[in-house]
Amino acid sequence: MIESRQTIVKFDHVQKSYDGQALVIKDLNLNIETGEFLTMLGPSGSGKTTCLMMLAGFEPATYGEIYLNNQPINRVAPHRRGIGMVFQNYALFPHMSVAENLAFPLQVRKLPRAEVETRVERALDMVKLPDFGSRRPAQLSGGQRQRVAVARALVFEPVLVLMDEPLGALDKNLREEMQFEIKRIHETLGVTVVYVTHDQSEALTMSDRIAVFNDGVIQQLATPDVLYEQPENAFVARFIGENNCLEGEVRSVDGAYCQVGLQSGEVVRALKVKVGGEGMPTTLSLRPERITVTANAKPGDNQVRGRVEELIYLGDHIRVRLTVAGNYEFVVKVSNTQQRTSLSTGDQVQLTWAADDCRALDTLQGPSPAS
């Protein structure tokens, strides 16, 4: 959990419309704390990048106010906000050397030459490129260019750094390496970072808190573990991590739990998170690693039948795809032990899970949101 800190950024009832009619951002209220790494996560068109552009000053808010260190900034020009910015395409000057790229924001601020040289050298050391100052961007790899872009955003010591899909152009291995590198720099410097991505695994790896956007609204704002373990609605459950969804109907409510009838006629017990009363539809959310394939269920655990459709060997575990209560994409992760030899395609199996691992949420029809 994040310790109590001062608020550095505040979105106060902010709305944004490009055409004067449809709202891309709908009444956004968000406090970002000093020194935290906050990620705005969501599918394309969810509003996350628009929020970042308004904070940077590249887009005006239609309604509401944005505050930086308690000062309203809606009418402050981008270059006067003192915010560092890292873009997906690096945005380095190709005709300048690495050192000249880093020196540029310092020269604009009219810092003495000796201090410029000191800060450039320090920034290159910070991103582990101490001997690359004389090279041009075209002479660097993608990962090295991104390191330079990060260094340039930090070299003038801003109070806030914004990153817009900064790793989107990198391959998988390099992207994972840069995730840890950016997080290391953040923790070393203690600078506040607002990061935009559509990659949920990237957000889970790097963030102190994550704001999950959809349709211009924050669906949930929480730490990575809370988002994964305790999603507040069906959208978040399906967007964050691999998740099984079962459609059903509330049969009864008993305190913090409810009984849900599935399409197969089976009845299971689940945590009551976001459901209506008896007879109302609900979506059950259940993580693949919380499910057991067994013939010996514990007393009180849910028991549901399934048919094995596919077995995929992934080294440390077997990914088992089943048909369960009308869901043809139900997934269970089975540990790579002797049990792997006992499962075959077409098998009818018994699945069990604890009621506390199953969350009854609102309904969400249609395909899973893109990640």
C-alpha positions as CSV (number, residue, x, y, z in Angstrom):
1,M,0.0,0.0,0.0
2,I,1.1,3.6,-0.7
3,E,1.8,5.7,2.4
4,S,-0.2,8.8,2.9
5,R,1.3,11.5,0.6
6,Q,0.5,14.9,-0.6
7,T,-1.5,15.3,-3.8
8,I,0.5,16.5,-6.8
9,V,-2.1,16.2,-9.5
10,K,-5.8,16.6,-9.2
11,F,-8.5,16.2,-11.9
12,D,-11.6,18.0,-10.6
13,H,-14.8,17.1,-12.4
14,V,-12.9,17.1,-15.7
15,Q,-14.8,16.4,-19.0
16,K,-13.6,16.4,-22.5
17,S,-15.4,16.5,-25.8
18,Y,-13.9,16.9,-29.3
19,D,-17.2,17.7,-31.1
20,G,-19.2,19.5,-28.4
21,Q,-21.6,16.5,-28.0
22,A,-20.0,13.2,-27.2
23,L,-17.9,13.1,-24.0
24,V,-14.6,11.3,-24.3
25,I,-13.9,11.9,-20.6
26,K,-16.9,11.9,-18.3
27,D,-16.6,13.8,-15.0
28,L,-13.1,12.6,-14.1
29,N,-12.1,13.0,-10.4
30,L,-8.6,11.7,-9.7
31,N,-5.9,12.5,-7.2
32,I,-2.3,11.5,-8.0
33,E,0.1,11.4,-5.0
34,T,3.6,12.8,-4.9
35,G,6.2,10.2,-5.8
36,E,3.8,7.4,-6.9
37,F,3.8,5.5,-10.2
38,L,0.2,5.7,-11.5
39,T,-0.8,3.9,-14.6
40,M,-3.8,4.8,-16.8
41,L,-4.8,1.5,-18.3
42,G,-7.5,0.7,-20.8
43,P,-8.4,-0.4,-24.3
44,S,-8.1,1.9,-27.3
45,G,-10.6,4.7,-27.1
46,S,-11.2,4.4,-23.4
47,G,-9.9,7.9,-22.7
48,K,-6.6,7.3,-21.0
49,T,-4.4,9.1,-23.6
50,T,-6.8,12.0,-23.7
51,C,-6.3,12.4,-19.9
52,L,-2.6,12.4,-20.3
53,M,-2.7,15.0,-23.2
54,M,-4.9,17.3,-21.0
55,L,-2.4,17.0,-18.1
56,A,0.5,17.7,-20.5
57,G,-1.4,20.7,-21.9
58,F,-1.7,19.4,-25.5
59,E,-5.5,19.2,-25.2
60,P,-7.8,21.6,-23.3
61,A,-10.4,20.3,-20.9
62,T,-13.9,21.1,-22.0
63,Y,-15.1,21.4,-18.4
64,G,-13.5,21.1,-14.9
65,E,-10.1,22.0,-13.7
66,I,-6.7,20.2,-13.5
67,Y,-4.4,21.2,-10.6
68,L,-0.6,20.7,-10.4
69,N,0.8,21.3,-6.8
70,N,-2.6,23.0,-5.9
71,Q,-2.3,25.4,-8.8
72,P,-4.8,25.4,-11.7
73,I,-3.0,24.7,-15.0
74,N,-5.8,24.6,-17.6
75,R,-4.6,27.9,-19.0
76,V,-0.9,27.3,-18.5
77,A,1.1,26.6,-21.7
78,P,2.7,23.1,-21.9
79,H,6.3,24.4,-21.8
80,R,5.5,26.3,-18.6
81,R,4.1,23.3,-16.6
82,G,7.5,21.8,-15.8
83,I,6.4,18.4,-16.9
84,G,8.7,15.8,-18.5
85,M,7.2,13.7,-21.4
86,V,8.2,10.4,-22.9
87,F,6.6,9.3,-26.2
88,Q,6.3,6.0,-27.9
89,N,8.3,7.2,-31.0
90,Y,11.0,8.6,-28.8
91,A,10.8,12.2,-30.4
92,L,14.5,12.6,-30.3
93,F,16.1,15.2,-32.6
94,P,17.9,13.1,-35.3
95,H,20.4,15.9,-36.2
96,M,21.6,16.2,-32.6
97,S,23.9,13.9,-30.7
98,V,22.6,12.1,-27.6
99,A,24.3,14.7,-25.3
100,E,22.8,17.5,-27.4
101,N,19.4,16.0,-27.1
102,L,19.7,15.9,-23.3
103,A,21.1,19.4,-23.1
104,F,18.3,20.9,-25.1
105,P,15.7,21.2,-22.4
106,L,18.4,22.6,-20.0
107,Q,19.5,25.2,-22.6
108,V,15.9,26.3,-23.1
109,R,15.8,27.0,-19.4
110,K,19.1,29.0,-19.7
111,L,21.1,26.9,-17.2
112,P,24.8,27.6,-17.0
113,R,27.0,25.6,-19.4
114,A,28.8,23.8,-16.6
115,E,25.6,22.7,-14.9
116,V,24.2,21.5,-18.3
117,E,27.3,19.3,-18.8
118,T,27.0,18.0,-15.2
119,R,23.3,17.1,-15.6
120,V,23.8,15.5,-19.0
121,E,26.6,13.3,-17.6
122,R,24.5,12.4,-14.6
123,A,21.5,11.5,-16.8
124,L,23.5,9.3,-19.1
125,D,24.9,7.4,-16.0
126,M,21.3,7.1,-14.7
127,V,20.2,5.2,-17.8
128,K,23.4,3.3,-18.1
129,L,24.7,4.9,-21.3
130,P,27.7,6.9,-20.0
131,D,29.7,6.5,-23.2
132,F,27.0,7.2,-25.7
133,G,26.8,11.0,-25.6
134,S,28.5,11.6,-29.0
135,R,26.3,9.2,-30.9
136,R,23.3,10.2,-33.0
137,P,19.9,8.6,-32.4
138,A,20.2,6.6,-35.7
139,Q,23.2,4.9,-34.3
140,L,21.3,3.5,-31.3
141,S,19.1,0.5,-30.8
142,G,15.4,0.9,-30.0
143,G,16.0,0.2,-26.3
144,Q,18.9,2.7,-26.2
145,R,16.8,5.4,-27.9
146,Q,14.1,4.8,-25.3
147,R,16.6,5.2,-22.5
148,V,17.7,8.5,-24.0
149,A,14.1,9.6,-24.2
150,V,13.6,8.8,-20.5
151,A,16.8,10.6,-19.6
152,R,15.8,13.7,-21.5
153,A,12.4,13.8,-19.7
154,L,14.2,13.6,-16.4
155,V,17.3,15.8,-17.0
156,F,15.7,19.1,-16.0
157,E,14.4,17.5,-12.8
158,P,10.7,17.9,-13.3
159,V,8.2,17.3,-10.5
160,L,6.1,15.1,-12.8
161,V,6.9,12.8,-15.8
162,L,4.3,11.6,-18.3
163,M,4.9,8.5,-20.4
164,D,2.6,7.7,-23.3
165,E,2.9,4.0,-24.4
166,P,6.7,4.4,-24.2
167,L,7.5,0.7,-24.8
168,G,5.0,-0.1,-27.5
169,A,7.6,-0.1,-30.3
170,L,9.9,-2.5,-28.6
171,D,10.1,-6.3,-28.9
172,K,8.9,-8.5,-26.0
173,N,12.2,-9.1,-24.3
174,L,13.4,-5.5,-24.6
175,R,10.0,-4.3,-23.4
176,E,10.2,-6.4,-20.2
177,E,13.8,-5.2,-19.6
178,M,12.8,-1.6,-20.0
179,Q,9.8,-2.0,-17.6
180,F,12.2,-2.9,-14.8
181,E,14.6,-0.1,-15.9
182,I,12.0,2.6,-15.7
183,K,10.7,1.3,-12.4
184,R,14.3,1.3,-11.0
185,I,14.8,4.9,-12.1
186,H,11.4,5.9,-10.6
187,E,12.3,4.3,-7.2
188,T,15.8,5.8,-7.3
189,L,14.7,9.4,-8.0
190,G,11.3,9.4,-6.3
191,V,9.8,11.3,-9.2
192,T,6.0,11.1,-9.8
193,V,5.2,9.1,-13.0
194,V,1.9,9.0,-14.9
195,Y,2.1,6.1,-17.4
196,V,-0.4,5.3,-20.1
197,T,-0.6,1.8,-21.6
198,H,-3.1,-0.8,-22.9
199,D,-0.9,-3.6,-21.8
200,Q,-2.3,-5.0,-18.5
201,S,0.8,-7.1,-17.7
202,E,3.0,-4.0,-18.1
203,A,0.7,-2.1,-15.7
204,L,0.7,-4.9,-13.1
205,T,4.5,-5.1,-13.2
206,M,5.3,-1.4,-12.8
207,S,2.6,0.5,-11.0
208,D,1.9,1.6,-7.4
209,R,-1.7,2.1,-8.5
210,I,-3.7,1.5,-11.7
211,A,-6.7,3.5,-13.0
212,V,-8.6,1.2,-15.3
213,F,-10.5,3.2,-17.9
214,N,-13.4,2.3,-20.2
215,D,-15.8,4.5,-22.1
216,G,-14.3,7.7,-20.5
217,V,-14.8,6.5,-16.9
218,I,-12.4,5.1,-14.3
219,Q,-13.9,1.6,-13.7
220,Q,-11.6,1.0,-10.7
221,L,-8.6,2.6,-9.1
222,A,-6.4,0.4,-6.9
223,T,-3.1,-1.3,-6.4
224,P,-2.2,-4.2,-8.8
225,D,-2.9,-6.9,-6.3
226,V,-6.3,-5.5,-5.4
227,L,-7.3,-5.1,-9.1
228,Y,-6.3,-8.7,-9.8
229,E,-7.8,-10.3,-6.7
230,Q,-10.8,-8.1,-6.0
231,P,-12.2,-6.6,-9.3
232,E,-15.2,-4.5,-8.7
233,N,-17.0,-5.2,-11.9
234,A,-17.0,-7.6,-14.9
235,F,-15.1,-5.3,-17.1
236,V,-12.1,-5.0,-14.7
237,A,-12.3,-8.8,-14.1
238,R,-12.0,-9.6,-17.8
239,F,-9.5,-6.9,-18.6
240,I,-7.0,-7.6,-15.8
241,G,-5.2,-10.9,-16.2
242,E,-6.7,-14.2,-17.5
243,N,-10.2,-14.8,-16.1
244,N,-13.1,-17.2,-16.4
245,C,-16.6,-15.8,-16.7
246,L,-19.7,-17.8,-16.1
247,E,-23.1,-16.3,-16.7
248,G,-25.8,-17.1,-14.2
249,E,-28.8,-16.0,-12.2
250,V,-28.9,-15.0,-8.5
251,R,-31.0,-17.7,-6.6
252,S,-30.5,-16.3,-3.1
253,V,-28.5,-13.8,-1.1
254,D,-27.0,-14.6,2.3
255,G,-24.9,-11.8,3.8
256,A,-21.7,-11.4,1.9
257,Y,-22.5,-14.4,-0.3
258,C,-25.0,-15.5,-2.9
259,Q,-26.2,-18.7,-4.6
260,V,-26.0,-18.5,-8.4
261,G,-27.7,-20.9,-10.8
262,L,-25.6,-21.6,-13.9
263,Q,-26.8,-22.4,-17.4
264,S,-26.0,-26.1,-16.8
265,G,-28.4,-26.2,-13.9
266,E,-25.6,-26.4,-11.3
267,V,-25.7,-24.0,-8.4
268,V,-22.5,-22.4,-6.9
269,R,-21.8,-20.1,-4.0
270,A,-19.9,-16.8,-4.6
271,L,-18.9,-13.6,-3.0
272,K,-21.6,-11.0,-3.6
273,V,-19.8,-8.0,-5.0
274,K,-22.0,-6.2,-7.6
275,V,-25.3,-8.0,-8.1
276,G,-29.0,-7.3,-8.0
277,G,-31.6,-9.2,-6.0
278,E,-32.9,-12.7,-6.5
279,G,-33.7,-13.6,-10.2
280,M,-31.2,-11.0,-11.5
281,P,-28.5,-12.0,-14.0
282,T,-24.8,-12.0,-12.8
283,T,-21.4,-12.8,-14.2
284,L,-19.1,-14.9,-12.0
285,S,-15.4,-14.1,-12.1
286,L,-12.9,-16.9,-11.3
287,R,-9.1,-17.0,-11.9
288,P,-7.7,-20.1,-13.6
289,E,-5.1,-20.8,-10.8
290,R,-7.9,-20.9,-8.2
291,I,-9.6,-24.0,-9.7
292,T,-8.7,-27.6,-8.9
293,V,-9.4,-30.6,-11.1
294,T,-10.2,-33.3,-8.6
295,A,-12.5,-36.1,-7.5
296,N,-12.2,-35.2,-3.9
297,A,-13.7,-31.8,-3.3
298,K,-13.4,-30.2,0.2
299,P,-16.7,-29.8,2.1
300,G,-18.2,-26.4,1.2
301,D,-16.3,-26.0,-2.0
302,N,-18.2,-25.5,-5.3
303,Q,-18.4,-28.5,-7.6
304,V,-19.0,-28.2,-11.3
305,R,-18.7,-30.6,-14.2
306,G,-16.5,-29.8,-17.2
307,R,-15.3,-31.4,-20.5
308,V,-11.6,-31.2,-21.5
309,E,-11.3,-29.6,-24.9
310,E,-7.6,-28.9,-25.2
311,L,-4.3,-29.4,-23.3
312,I,-1.4,-27.1,-23.8
313,Y,2.0,-27.8,-22.3
314,L,3.7,-24.6,-20.9
315,G,6.6,-26.0,-19.0
316,D,5.7,-25.3,-15.3
317,H,2.0,-26.0,-15.9
318,I,-0.6,-27.4,-18.2
319,R,-3.2,-25.0,-19.6
320,V,-6.4,-26.9,-19.7
321,R,-9.3,-25.5,-21.8
322,L,-12.7,-26.9,-21.0
323,T,-16.4,-26.5,-21.6
324,V,-18.1,-25.5,-18.4
325,A,-21.7,-24.4,-18.0
326,G,-21.9,-23.1,-21.6
327,N,-18.5,-21.4,-21.6
328,Y,-16.2,-23.1,-24.2
329,E,-13.2,-21.1,-23.2
330,F,-13.0,-22.0,-19.5
331,V,-9.3,-22.3,-18.5
332,V,-7.7,-24.1,-15.6
333,K,-3.9,-24.1,-14.9
334,V,-2.8,-27.5,-13.7
335,S,0.7,-27.9,-12.1
336,N,3.1,-29.9,-14.2
337,T,3.1,-33.0,-12.0
338,Q,2.0,-36.6,-12.4
339,Q,-1.5,-35.3,-12.9
340,R,-0.7,-34.2,-16.4
341,T,-0.7,-37.9,-17.6
342,S,-4.2,-38.5,-16.2
343,L,-5.9,-35.8,-18.3
344,S,-7.0,-36.3,-22.0
345,T,-9.1,-34.4,-24.5
346,G,-12.7,-35.4,-24.1
347,D,-12.5,-36.4,-20.4
348,Q,-15.4,-35.5,-18.2
349,V,-13.9,-34.0,-15.0
350,Q,-15.0,-32.4,-11.8
351,L,-13.9,-28.9,-11.0
352,T,-13.8,-27.4,-7.5
353,W,-13.1,-23.9,-6.1
354,A,-13.7,-22.0,-2.9
355,A,-16.6,-19.6,-2.7
356,D,-14.2,-16.8,-1.6
357,D,-12.3,-17.2,-4.9
358,C,-15.5,-16.6,-7.0
359,R,-16.9,-13.1,-7.4
360,A,-20.5,-12.4,-8.4
361,L,-20.4,-9.2,-10.6
362,D,-22.5,-7.3,-13.0
363,T,-23.2,-8.8,-16.5
364,L,-20.9,-8.1,-19.4
365,Q,-22.0,-9.6,-22.7
366,G,-20.0,-9.9,-25.8
367,P,-16.3,-10.7,-26.4
368,S,-13.6,-10.0,-23.8
369,P,-12.2,-6.5,-24.0
370,A,-8.9,-6.3,-26.0
371,S,-5.8,-6.3,-24.0
